[in-house]
Amino acid sequence: MISGFMNPAFYLFDWELEEKGILQVKHTLPYSELAYASEEEIVGTGVSLEFGHTLEQQMGGQIGAGFMIGGFYEDSFGGKRLLDRYANSFIATRAIKF
């Protein structure tokens, strides 16, 4: 199985401030947009509803379902975001079912 998800650290920050060059922690993990707006408000915008799960939920969930992690990859926005200076925002795993 190939799985791709955001690094949970991505969801910690205030993205309006990040666009101004400031990284400031605003959210807790796991992250849910529903903590800040109703589903109706978000659905009406045409933007995807996002959840930021913890690494334990993402990786542990795969392992708990009987998969072995056989590959791990990280990537960034290619230097286009301030967070790229400090951490990769994307994670992909290759998992094998046993």
PDB file as gemmi writes it, atoms N, CA and C in Angstrom:
CRYST1    1.000    1.000    1.000  90.00  90.00  90.00 P 1                      
ATOM      1  N   MET A   1       0.846  -1.154   0.000  1.00  0.00           N  
ATOM      2  CA  MET A   1       0.000   0.000   0.000  1.00  0.00           C  
ATOM      3  C   MET A   1       0.905   1.234   0.000  1.00  0.00           C  
ATOM      4  N   ILE A   2       0.549   2.203  -0.781  1.00  0.00           N  
ATOM      5  CA  ILE A   2       1.233   3.493  -0.766  1.00  0.00           C  
ATOM      6  C   ILE A   2       0.300   4.484  -0.085  1.00  0.00           C  
ATOM      7  N   SER A   3       0.818   5.190   0.897  1.00  0.00           N  
ATOM      8  CA  SER A   3       0.015   6.169   1.632  1.00  0.00           C  
ATOM      9  C   SER A   3       0.745   7.506   1.643  1.00  0.00           C  
ATOM     10  N   GLY A   4       0.029   8.571   1.379  1.00  0.00           N  
ATOM     11  CA  GLY A   4       0.615   9.902   1.432  1.00  0.00           C  
ATOM     12  C   GLY A   4      -0.210  10.789   2.347  1.00  0.00           C  
ATOM     13  N   PHE A   5       0.469  11.564   3.183  1.00  0.00           N  
ATOM     14  CA  PHE A   5      -0.234  12.441   4.110  1.00  0.00           C  
ATOM     15  C   PHE A   5       0.670  13.600   4.512  1.00  0.00           C  
ATOM     16  N   MET A   6       0.071  14.596   5.096  1.00  0.00           N  
ATOM     17  CA  MET A   6       0.825  15.765   5.555  1.00  0.00           C  
ATOM     18  C   MET A   6       1.548  15.434   6.858  1.00  0.00           C  
ATOM     19  N   ASN A   7       2.748  15.961   6.992  1.00  0.00           N  
ATOM     20  CA  ASN A   7       3.451  15.883   8.262  1.00  0.00           C  
ATOM     21  C   ASN A   7       2.569  16.597   9.288  1.00  0.00           C  
ATOM     22  N   PRO A   8       2.285  15.987  10.434  1.00  0.00           N  
ATOM     23  CA  PRO A   8       1.432  16.659  11.417  1.00  0.00           C  
ATOM     24  C   PRO A   8       1.917  18.057  11.792  1.00  0.00           C  
ATOM     25  N   ALA A   9       3.221  18.301  11.761  1.00  0.00           N  
ATOM     26  CA  ALA A   9       3.757  19.619  12.099  1.00  0.00           C  
ATOM     27  C   ALA A   9       3.181  20.708  11.196  1.00  0.00           C  
ATOM     28  N   PHE A  10       2.789  20.353   9.982  1.00  0.00           N  
ATOM     29  CA  PHE A  10       2.211  21.308   9.044  1.00  0.00           C  
ATOM     30  C   PHE A  10       0.993  22.009   9.637  1.00  0.00           C  
ATOM     31  N   TYR A  11       0.214  21.280  10.424  1.00  0.00           N  
ATOM     32  CA  TYR A  11      -1.039  21.814  10.952  1.00  0.00           C  
ATOM     33  C   TYR A  11      -0.889  22.633  12.231  1.00  0.00           C  
ATOM     34  N   LEU A  12       0.295  22.718  12.771  1.00  0.00           N  
ATOM     35  CA  LEU A  12       0.493  23.467  14.015  1.00  0.00           C  
ATOM     36  C   LEU A  12       0.380  24.976  13.847  1.00  0.00           C  
ATOM     37  N   PHE A  13       0.701  25.493  12.676  1.00  0.00           N  
ATOM     38  CA  PHE A  13       0.949  26.920  12.509  1.00  0.00           C  
ATOM     39  C   PHE A  13      -0.228  27.727  11.966  1.00  0.00           C  
ATOM     40  N   ASP A  14      -0.190  29.013  12.243  1.00  0.00           N  
ATOM     41  CA  ASP A  14      -1.143  29.989  11.715  1.00  0.00           C  
ATOM     42  C   ASP A  14      -0.693  30.325  10.297  1.00  0.00           C  
ATOM     43  N   TRP A  15      -1.436  29.852   9.281  1.00  0.00           N  
ATOM     44  CA  TRP A  15      -0.986  30.002   7.903  1.00  0.00           C  
ATOM     45  C   TRP A  15      -1.158  31.412   7.358  1.00  0.00           C  
ATOM     46  N   GLU A  16      -2.033  32.212   7.944  1.00  0.00           N  
ATOM     47  CA  GLU A  16      -2.121  33.620   7.525  1.00  0.00           C  
ATOM     48  C   GLU A  16      -0.841  34.354   7.929  1.00  0.00           C  
ATOM     49  N   LEU A  17      -0.330  34.073   9.126  1.00  0.00           N  
ATOM     50  CA  LEU A  17       0.935  34.683   9.568  1.00  0.00           C  
ATOM     51  C   LEU A  17       2.120  34.111   8.789  1.00  0.00           C  
ATOM     52  N   GLU A  18       2.060  32.825   8.452  1.00  0.00           N  
ATOM     53  CA  GLU A  18       3.149  32.189   7.705  1.00  0.00           C  
ATOM     54  C   GLU A  18       3.350  32.892   6.364  1.00  0.00           C  
ATOM     55  N   GLU A  19       2.264  33.305   5.734  1.00  0.00           N  
ATOM     56  CA  GLU A  19       2.361  34.030   4.462  1.00  0.00           C  
ATOM     57  C   GLU A  19       3.047  35.387   4.629  1.00  0.00           C  
ATOM     58  N   LYS A  20       3.084  35.883   5.873  1.00  0.00           N  
ATOM     59  CA  LYS A  20       3.754  37.157   6.177  1.00  0.00           C  
ATOM     60  C   LYS A  20       5.166  36.936   6.714  1.00  0.00           C  
ATOM     61  N   GLY A  21       5.624  35.667   6.701  1.00  0.00           N  
ATOM     62  CA  GLY A  21       6.980  35.363   7.146  1.00  0.00           C  
ATOM     63  C   GLY A  21       7.119  35.056   8.616  1.00  0.00           C  
ATOM     64  N   ILE A  22       6.004  34.739   9.286  1.00  0.00           N  
ATOM     65  CA  ILE A  22       6.033  34.455  10.727  1.00  0.00           C  
ATOM     66  C   ILE A  22       5.495  33.048  10.968  1.00  0.00           C  
ATOM     67  N   LEU A  23       6.287  32.212  11.633  1.00  0.00           N  
ATOM     68  CA  LEU A  23       5.803  30.892  12.047  1.00  0.00           C  
ATOM     69  C   LEU A  23       5.396  30.978  13.506  1.00  0.00           C  
ATOM     70  N   GLN A  24       4.105  30.882  13.741  1.00  0.00           N  
ATOM     71  CA  GLN A  24       3.583  30.950  15.102  1.00  0.00           C  
ATOM     72  C   GLN A  24       2.628  29.785  15.310  1.00  0.00           C  
ATOM     73  N   VAL A  25       2.869  29.020  16.371  1.00  0.00           N  
ATOM     74  CA  VAL A  25       1.996  27.889  16.673  1.00  0.00           C  
ATOM     75  C   VAL A  25       0.611  28.415  17.028  1.00  0.00           C  
ATOM     76  N   LYS A  26      -0.416  27.821  16.410  1.00  0.00           N  
ATOM     77  CA  LYS A  26      -1.798  28.239  16.656  1.00  0.00           C  
ATOM     78  C   LYS A  26      -2.698  27.052  17.011  1.00  0.00           C  
ATOM     79  N   HIS A  27      -2.399  25.876  16.465  1.00  0.00           N  
ATOM     80  CA  HIS A  27      -3.292  24.732  16.600  1.00  0.00           C  
ATOM     81  C   HIS A  27      -2.637  23.600  17.375  1.00  0.00           C  
ATOM     82  N   THR A  28      -3.464  22.690  17.868  1.00  0.00           N  
ATOM     83  CA  THR A  28      -2.982  21.481  18.527  1.00  0.00           C  
ATOM     84  C   THR A  28      -3.179  20.302  17.582  1.00  0.00           C  
ATOM     85  N   LEU A  29      -2.550  19.198  17.917  1.00  0.00           N  
ATOM     86  CA  LEU A  29      -2.701  17.968  17.144  1.00  0.00           C  
ATOM     87  C   LEU A  29      -3.445  16.935  17.969  1.00  0.00           C  
ATOM     88  N   PRO A  30      -4.249  16.108  17.402  1.00  0.00           N  
ATOM     89  CA  PRO A  30      -4.605  16.110  15.995  1.00  0.00           C  
ATOM     90  C   PRO A  30      -5.411  17.357  15.643  1.00  0.00           C  
ATOM     91  N   TYR A  31      -5.302  17.774  14.386  1.00  0.00           N  
ATOM     92  CA  TYR A  31      -5.939  18.997  13.902  1.00  0.00           C  
ATOM     93  C   TYR A  31      -7.217  18.661  13.148  1.00  0.00           C  
ATOM     94  N   SER A  32      -8.248  19.467  13.353  1.00  0.00           N  
ATOM     95  CA  SER A  32      -9.481  19.339  12.582  1.00  0.00           C  
ATOM     96  C   SER A  32     -10.010  20.727  12.289  1.00  0.00           C  
ATOM     97  N   GLU A  33     -10.292  21.001  11.039  1.00  0.00           N  
ATOM     98  CA  GLU A  33     -10.888  22.289  10.686  1.00  0.00           C  
ATOM     99  C   GLU A  33     -12.235  22.479  11.361  1.00  0.00           C  
ATOM    100  N   LEU A  34     -12.885  21.394  11.729  1.00  0.00           N  
ATOM    101  CA  LEU A  34     -14.190  21.482  12.382  1.00  0.00           C  
ATOM    102  C   LEU A  34     -14.094  22.101  13.775  1.00  0.00           C  
ATOM    103  N   ALA A  35     -12.885  22.217  14.319  1.00  0.00           N  
ATOM    104  CA  ALA A  35     -12.698  22.888  15.601  1.00  0.00           C  
ATOM    105  C   ALA A  35     -12.787  24.404  15.440  1.00  0.00           C  
ATOM    106  N   TYR A  36     -12.708  24.892  14.206  1.00  0.00           N  
ATOM    107  CA  TYR A  36     -12.657  26.335  13.952  1.00  0.00           C  
ATOM    108  C   TYR A  36     -13.820  26.847  13.111  1.00  0.00           C  
ATOM    109  N   ALA A  37     -14.520  25.946  12.437  1.00  0.00           N  
ATOM    110  CA  ALA A  37     -15.665  26.334  11.616  1.00  0.00           C  
ATOM    111  C   ALA A  37     -16.581  25.125  11.466  1.00  0.00           C  
ATOM    112  N   SER A  38     -17.849  25.387  11.208  1.00  0.00           N  
ATOM    113  CA  SER A  38     -18.785  24.275  11.035  1.00  0.00           C  
ATOM    114  C   SER A  38     -18.576  23.619   9.673  1.00  0.00           C  
ATOM    115  N   GLU A  39     -19.030  22.387   9.569  1.00  0.00           N  
ATOM    116  CA  GLU A  39     -18.915  21.663   8.302  1.00  0.00           C  
ATOM    117  C   GLU A  39     -19.644  22.424   7.193  1.00  0.00           C  
ATOM    118  N   GLU A  40     -20.783  23.013   7.516  1.00  0.00           N  
ATOM    119  CA  GLU A  40     -21.549  23.760   6.518  1.00  0.00           C  
ATOM    120  C   GLU A  40     -20.767  24.964   6.003  1.00  0.00           C  
ATOM    121  N   GLU A  41     -20.068  25.664   6.907  1.00  0.00           N  
ATOM    122  CA  GLU A  41     -19.261  26.820   6.489  1.00  0.00           C  
ATOM    123  C   GLU A  41     -18.129  26.393   5.557  1.00  0.00           C  
ATOM    124  N   ILE A  42     -17.502  25.279   5.858  1.00  0.00           N  
ATOM    125  CA  ILE A  42     -16.371  24.813   5.062  1.00  0.00           C  
ATOM    126  C   ILE A  42     -16.840  24.244   3.728  1.00  0.00           C  
ATOM    127  N   VAL A  43     -17.884  23.426   3.744  1.00  0.00           N  
ATOM    128  CA  VAL A  43     -18.377  22.808   2.520  1.00  0.00           C  
ATOM    129  C   VAL A  43     -18.806  23.882   1.524  1.00  0.00           C  
ATOM    130  N   GLY A  44     -19.382  24.956   1.991  1.00  0.00           N  
ATOM    131  CA  GLY A  44     -19.826  26.029   1.114  1.00  0.00           C  
ATOM    132  C   GLY A  44     -18.709  26.751   0.390  1.00  0.00           C  
ATOM    133  N   THR A  45     -17.459  26.608   0.846  1.00  0.00           N  
ATOM    134  CA  THR A  45     -16.328  27.295   0.217  1.00  0.00           C  
ATOM    135  C   THR A  45     -15.770  26.533  -0.979  1.00  0.00           C  
ATOM    136  N   GLY A  46     -16.109  25.254  -1.090  1.00  0.00           N  
ATOM    137  CA  GLY A  46     -15.563  24.442  -2.172  1.00  0.00           C  
ATOM    138  C   GLY A  46     -14.144  23.968  -1.901  1.00  0.00           C  
ATOM    139  N   VAL A  47     -13.630  24.204  -0.707  1.00  0.00           N  
ATOM    140  CA  VAL A  47     -12.288  23.782  -0.316  1.00  0.00           C  
ATOM    141  C   VAL A  47     -12.396  22.470   0.461  1.00  0.00           C  
ATOM    142  N   SER A  48     -11.418  21.598   0.321  1.00  0.00           N  
ATOM    143  CA  SER A  48     -11.425  20.313   1.020  1.00  0.00           C  
ATOM    144  C   SER A  48     -11.406  20.497   2.526  1.00  0.00           C  
ATOM    145  N   LEU A  49     -12.111  19.643   3.218  1.00  0.00           N  
ATOM    146  CA  LEU A  49     -12.093  19.596   4.673  1.00  0.00           C  
ATOM    147  C   LEU A  49     -10.843  18.825   5.088  1.00  0.00           C  
ATOM    148  N   GLU A  50     -10.012  19.419   5.948  1.00  0.00           N  
ATOM    149  CA  GLU A  50      -8.736  18.785   6.300  1.00  0.00           C  
ATOM    150  C   GLU A  50      -8.692  18.356   7.759  1.00  0.00           C  
ATOM    151  N   PHE A  51      -8.029  17.221   7.956  1.00  0.00           N  
ATOM    152  CA  PHE A  51      -7.731  16.707   9.279  1.00  0.00           C  
ATOM    153  C   PHE A  51      -6.243  16.429   9.337  1.00  0.00           C  
ATOM    154  N   GLY A  52      -5.588  16.769  10.422  1.00  0.00           N  
ATOM    155  CA  GLY A  52      -4.171  16.498  10.607  1.00  0.00           C  
ATOM    156  C   GLY A  52      -3.994  15.482  11.719  1.00  0.00           C  
ATOM    157  N   HIS A  53      -3.826  14.229  11.345  1.00  0.00           N  
ATOM    158  CA  HIS A  53      -3.667  13.160  12.320  1.00  0.00           C  
ATOM    159  C   HIS A  53      -2.241  13.147  12.868  1.00  0.00           C  
ATOM    160  N   THR A  54      -2.059  12.538  14.011  1.00  0.00           N  
ATOM    161  CA  THR A  54      -0.723  12.407  14.585  1.00  0.00           C  
ATOM    162  C   THR A  54       0.045  11.324  13.816  1.00  0.00           C  
ATOM    163  N   LEU A  55       1.370  11.323  13.970  1.00  0.00           N  
ATOM    164  CA  LEU A  55       2.162  10.252  13.355  1.00  0.00           C  
ATOM    165  C   LEU A  55       1.784   8.897  13.930  1.00  0.00           C  
ATOM    166  N   GLU A  56       1.449   8.856  15.209  1.00  0.00           N  
ATOM    167  CA  GLU A  56       1.026   7.591  15.810  1.00  0.00           C  
ATOM    168  C   GLU A  56      -0.242   7.075  15.121  1.00  0.00           C  
ATOM    169  N   GLN A  57      -1.177   7.973  14.821  1.00  0.00           N  
ATOM    170  CA  GLN A  57      -2.397   7.553  14.127  1.00  0.00           C  
ATOM    171  C   GLN A  57      -2.084   7.094  12.705  1.00  0.00           C  
ATOM    172  N   GLN A  58      -1.242   7.828  11.999  1.00  0.00           N  
ATOM    173  CA  GLN A  58      -0.944   7.497  10.601  1.00  0.00           C  
ATOM    174  C   GLN A  58      -0.088   6.232  10.484  1.00  0.00           C  
ATOM    175  N   MET A  59       1.051   6.243  11.132  1.00  0.00           N  
ATOM    176  CA  MET A  59       1.987   5.118  11.020  1.00  0.00           C  
ATOM    177  C   MET A  59       1.523   3.933  11.866  1.00  0.00           C  
ATOM    178  N   GLY A  60       1.114   4.228  13.091  1.00  0.00           N  
ATOM    179  CA  GLY A  60       0.644   3.165  13.976  1.00  0.00           C  
ATOM    180  C   GLY A  60      -0.595   2.478  13.438  1.00  0.00           C  
ATOM    181  N   GLY A  61      -1.450   3.246  12.754  1.00  0.00           N  
ATOM    182  CA  GLY A  61      -2.644   2.663  12.158  1.00  0.00           C  
ATOM    183  C   GLY A  61      -2.302   1.655  11.080  1.00  0.00           C  
ATOM    184  N   GLN A  62      -1.301   1.971  10.285  1.00  0.00           N  
ATOM    185  CA  GLN A  62      -0.873   1.035   9.242  1.00  0.00           C  
ATOM    186  C   GLN A  62      -0.290  -0.236   9.865  1.00  0.00           C  
ATOM    187  N   ILE A  63       0.559  -0.040  10.855  1.00  0.00           N  
ATOM    188  CA  ILE A  63       1.189  -1.187  11.526  1.00  0.00           C  
ATOM    189  C   ILE A  63       0.132  -2.017  12.246  1.00  0.00           C  
ATOM    190  N   GLY A  64      -0.791  -1.351  12.936  1.00  0.00           N  
ATOM    191  CA  GLY A  64      -1.851  -2.047  13.658  1.00  0.00           C  
ATOM    192  C   GLY A  64      -2.786  -2.832  12.744  1.00  0.00           C  
ATOM    193  N   ALA A  65      -2.887  -2.416  11.489  1.00  0.00           N  
ATOM    194  CA  ALA A  65      -3.721  -3.123  10.515  1.00  0.00           C  
ATOM    195  C   ALA A  65      -2.970  -4.281   9.851  1.00  0.00           C  
ATOM    196  N   GLY A  66      -1.762  -4.572  10.327  1.00  0.00           N  
ATOM    197  CA  GLY A  66      -1.015  -5.712   9.816  1.00  0.00           C  
ATOM    198  C   GLY A  66      -0.034  -5.394   8.705  1.00  0.00           C  
ATOM    199  N   PHE A  67       0.265  -4.106   8.514  1.00  0.00           N  
ATOM    200  CA  PHE A  67       1.233  -3.718   7.501  1.00  0.00           C  
ATOM    201  C   PHE A  67       2.610  -3.531   8.128  1.00  0.00           C  
ATOM    202  N   MET A  68       3.648  -3.802   7.345  1.00  0.00           N  
ATOM    203  CA  MET A  68       5.015  -3.484   7.741  1.00  0.00           C  
ATOM    204  C   MET A  68       5.450  -2.307   6.872  1.00  0.00           C  
ATOM    205  N   ILE A  69       6.012  -1.292   7.495  1.00  0.00           N  
ATOM    206  CA  ILE A  69       6.487  -0.133   6.745  1.00  0.00           C  
ATOM    207  C   ILE A  69       7.766  -0.543   6.032  1.00  0.00           C  
ATOM    208  N   GLY A  70       7.711  -0.563   4.707  1.00  0.00           N  
ATOM    209  CA  GLY A  70       8.846  -0.992   3.898  1.00  0.00           C  
ATOM    210  C   GLY A  70       9.522   0.152   3.167  1.00  0.00           C  
ATOM    211  N   GLY A  71       9.002   1.353   3.337  1.00  0.00           N  
ATOM    212  CA  GLY A  71       9.599   2.524   2.699  1.00  0.00           C  
ATOM    213  C   GLY A  71       9.016   3.789   3.294  1.00  0.00           C  
ATOM    214  N   PHE A  72       9.824   4.839   3.314  1.00  0.00           N  
ATOM    215  CA  PHE A  72       9.409   6.111   3.923  1.00  0.00           C  
ATOM    216  C   PHE A  72      10.042   7.237   3.120  1.00  0.00           C  
ATOM    217  N   TYR A  73       9.259   8.252   2.777  1.00  0.00           N  
ATOM    218  CA  TYR A  73       9.740   9.362   1.965  1.00  0.00           C  
ATOM    219  C   TYR A  73       9.142  10.664   2.493  1.00  0.00           C  
ATOM    220  N   GLU A  74       9.941  11.735   2.495  1.00  0.00           N  
ATOM    221  CA  GLU A  74       9.467  13.060   2.880  1.00  0.00           C  
ATOM    222  C   GLU A  74       9.747  14.042   1.748  1.00  0.00           C  
ATOM    223  N   ASP A  75       8.921  15.076   1.652  1.00  0.00           N  
ATOM    224  CA  ASP A  75       9.127  16.108   0.644  1.00  0.00           C  
ATOM    225  C   ASP A  75       8.580  17.428   1.165  1.00  0.00           C  
ATOM    226  N   SER A  76       8.908  18.487   0.451  1.00  0.00           N  
ATOM    227  CA  SER A  76       8.492  19.836   0.851  1.00  0.00           C  
ATOM    228  C   SER A  76       7.720  20.495  -0.282  1.00  0.00           C  
ATOM    229  N   PHE A  77       7.390  21.749  -0.082  1.00  0.00           N  
ATOM    230  CA  PHE A  77       6.765  22.555  -1.130  1.00  0.00           C  
ATOM    231  C   PHE A  77       7.824  23.131  -2.072  1.00  0.00           C  
ATOM    232  N   GLY A  78       9.030  22.588  -2.023  1.00  0.00           N  
ATOM    233  CA  GLY A  78      10.093  23.046  -2.914  1.00  0.00           C  
ATOM    234  C   GLY A  78      10.631  24.422  -2.550  1.00  0.00           C  
ATOM    235  N   GLY A  79      10.604  24.743  -1.260  1.00  0.00           N  
ATOM    236  CA  GLY A  79      11.115  26.035  -0.802  1.00  0.00           C  
ATOM    237  C   GLY A  79      10.133  27.176  -0.934  1.00  0.00           C  
ATOM    238  N   LYS A  80       8.898  26.881  -1.307  1.00  0.00           N  
ATOM    239  CA  LYS A  80       7.901  27.936  -1.521  1.00  0.00           C  
ATOM    240  C   LYS A  80       7.208  28.381  -0.239  1.00  0.00           C  
ATOM    241  N   ARG A  81       7.357  27.615   0.841  1.00  0.00           N  
ATOM    242  CA  ARG A  81       6.720  27.969   2.109  1.00  0.00           C  
ATOM    243  C   ARG A  81       7.790  28.140   3.168  1.00  0.00           C  
ATOM    244  N   LEU A  82       7.500  28.979   4.130  1.00  0.00           N  
ATOM    245  CA  LEU A  82       8.447  29.249   5.217  1.00  0.00           C  
ATOM    246  C   LEU A  82       8.795  27.972   5.980  1.00  0.00           C  
ATOM    247  N   LEU A  83       7.826  27.105   6.185  1.00  0.00           N  
ATOM    248  CA  LEU A  83       8.076  25.864   6.924  1.00  0.00           C  
ATOM    249  C   LEU A  83       9.132  24.994   6.246  1.00  0.00           C  
ATOM    250  N   ASP A  84       9.299  25.135   4.924  1.00  0.00           N  
ATOM    251  CA  ASP A  84      10.300  24.350   4.198  1.00  0.00           C  
ATOM    252  C   ASP A  84      11.705  24.543   4.757  1.00  0.00           C  
ATOM    253  N   ARG A  85      11.969  25.660   5.376  1.00  0.00           N  
ATOM    254  CA  ARG A  85      13.298  25.908   5.964  1.00  0.00           C  
ATOM    255  C   ARG A  85      13.571  25.004   7.164  1.00  0.00           C  
ATOM    256  N   TYR A  86      12.508  24.479   7.762  1.00  0.00           N  
ATOM    257  CA  TYR A  86      12.640  23.772   9.030  1.00  0.00           C  
ATOM    258  C   TYR A  86      12.220  22.298   8.991  1.00  0.00           C  
ATOM    259  N   ALA A  87      11.273  21.975   8.120  1.00  0.00           N  
ATOM    260  CA  ALA A  87      10.763  20.605   8.087  1.00  0.00           C  
ATOM    261  C   ALA A  87      10.094  20.327   6.744  1.00  0.00           C  
ATOM    262  N   ASN A  88      10.057  19.061   6.386  1.00  0.00           N  
ATOM    263  CA  ASN A  88       9.300  18.646   5.210  1.00  0.00           C  
ATOM    264  C   ASN A  88       7.821  18.546   5.575  1.00  0.00           C  
ATOM    265  N   SER A  89       6.956  18.897   4.658  1.00  0.00           N  
ATOM    266  CA  SER A  89       5.517  18.924   4.925  1.00  0.00           C  
ATOM    267  C   SER A  89       4.783  17.661   4.475  1.00  0.00           C  
ATOM    268  N   PHE A  90       5.388  16.885   3.595  1.00  0.00           N  
ATOM    269  CA  PHE A  90       4.717  15.709   3.049  1.00  0.00           C  
ATOM    270  C   PHE A  90       5.429  14.429   3.465  1.00  0.00           C  
ATOM    271  N   ILE A  91       4.652  13.396   3.716  1.00  0.00           N  
ATOM    272  CA  ILE A  91       5.177  12.081   4.074  1.00  0.00           C  
ATOM    273  C   ILE A  91       4.487  11.044   3.201  1.00  0.00           C  
ATOM    274  N   ALA A  92       5.253  10.082   2.726  1.00  0.00           N  
ATOM    275  CA  ALA A  92       4.685   8.949   1.997  1.00  0.00           C  
ATOM    276  C   ALA A  92       5.303   7.671   2.567  1.00  0.00           C  
ATOM    277  N   THR A  93       4.482   6.658   2.675  1.00  0.00           N  
ATOM    278  CA  THR A  93       4.975   5.357   3.146  1.00  0.00           C  
ATOM    279  C   THR A  93       4.625   4.286   2.123  1.00  0.00           C  
ATOM    280  N   ARG A  94       5.461   3.285   2.112  1.00  0.00           N  
ATOM    281  CA  ARG A  94       5.187   2.058   1.354  1.00  0.00           C  
ATOM    282  C   ARG A  94       5.020   0.985   2.414  1.00  0.00           C  
ATOM    283  N   ALA A  95       3.853   0.371   2.454  1.00  0.00           N  
ATOM    284  CA  ALA A  95       3.579  -0.628   3.469  1.00  0.00           C  
ATOM    285  C   ALA A  95       3.219  -1.950   2.813  1.00  0.00           C  
ATOM    286  N   ILE A  96       3.666  -3.027   3.433  1.00  0.00           N  
ATOM    287  CA  ILE A  96       3.466  -4.375   2.899  1.00  0.00           C  
ATOM    288  C   ILE A  96       2.603  -5.162   3.887  1.00  0.00           C  
ATOM    289  N   LYS A  97       1.548  -5.784   3.394  1.00  0.00           N  
ATOM    290  CA  LYS A  97       0.635  -6.560   4.241  1.00  0.00           C  
ATOM    291  C   LYS A  97       1.191  -7.955   4.457  1.00  0.00           C  
ATOM    292  N   PHE A  98       1.229  -8.356   5.721  1.00  0.00           N  
ATOM    293  CA  PHE A  98       1.674  -9.707   6.090  1.00  0.00           C  
ATOM    294  C   PHE A  98       0.558 -10.499   6.700  1.00  0.00           C  
TER     295      PHE A  98                                                      
END                                                                             
